[in-house]
Amino acid sequence: MELKRKNLLNINYSDLCRKQSIREMTKIPVHIVSGFLGSGKTTFLKEILMQLPPELKAGIIQNEFAPVNVDGKELQQSGKEFHLLEVNNGSLFCVCLLGEFKKSLAGFIEAHSPDLLVLEASGVSDTTSVAEIFSDPLLSGKIYLASLWCVVDAFNYLKAGKMGEHVHRQIRMADILVVNKTDKAGEVVPEIVQQIRMINPFAEIRTTSYCKTPFLPGQVAANRFFRVTPGTTGRPDIQSMVLKTSRKISSAGLLRFLNLWSPQAYRIKGYVVTADEGLLAVQCTGGETEVRKVNSTAGITVLIALTDQFSLREWNRSYTHHLGEL
């Protein structure tokens, strides 16, 4: 059942930049760009750099599974000014690299004081593991998760084969899906859009070629849901937290849990494995809740919350309490 959303005030990011340095705000927004190998993520990063206002100080984080990052050199040829942090030879969402990456990112922020960060994940990354970055005490006071983008290769999407599950996991958690290479894919594009809509019923879907799509920092997914009071400057102390569990909850218990916490969050989104309804997609904004059944592999429960009202510990305890409800 779809519910009518409340009208919430958009933040005009460029205006804020002119009035006040974003470095004076509480935290730095991080926009994550995922997508399978060859989908066009680096092309999209170049588009982002070209569209950012000149007063915005950008930091780019590139994660390459190979030992050498050739995409970083390609970005530097764009002619735009930015600071680059490279993480090579593995996925930064793997436990083996997380510790070093978190230290590197904290040092990068300290050295360059960026206004925003754009993280290009490796093509085989699982973005549901983002909790390890945003919940860590070393970084939780410095950054928050602003949006999750996923670039989908329309030309090769139907040929993914065994790698399809990697692609599906990235699609599931996205706020905005950029269906790229539509000029090559031709008449199969509507079928691809229909398929990814079944995987992620809440994301905005954009079809494009060469990743030609707007990137307006003040209008991306997370910022649309900030409750802003006229005259207020800066951002609230947003916490980005992720709840992950393999334990199944009843659909009734899930709704009671969401109705309890949704009014205290800017946003809650994700997928929940229920005991009676299978896999459900969840979207909570402005105190209102939408839940939809999806035809996809169940996997595990992953919920992301953006809030300044409660802690991850409180959220986890509450979810455990609701597990036993029918």
Secondary structure, DSSP 8 states (H G I E B T S, - for coil): ------------HHHHHHHS-GGGSS-EEEEEEEE-TTSSHHHHHHHHHHHS-TT--EEEEEEESSSS-HHHHHHHTT----EEEEEESS-TTSHHHHHHHHHHHHHHHHHH--SEEEEE--TT--GGGGHHHHTSTTTTTTEEEEEEEEEEETTTGGG-GGGHHHHHHHHHT-SEEEEE-HHHHGGGHHHHHHHHHHH-SSSEEEE-STT-----GGGSTGGGG----TT--S----EEEEEEES--B-HHHHHHHHHHHGGG-SEEEEEEEETTTEEEEEEEETTEEEEEE--S----EEEEEEESS--HHHHHHHHHHHHT--
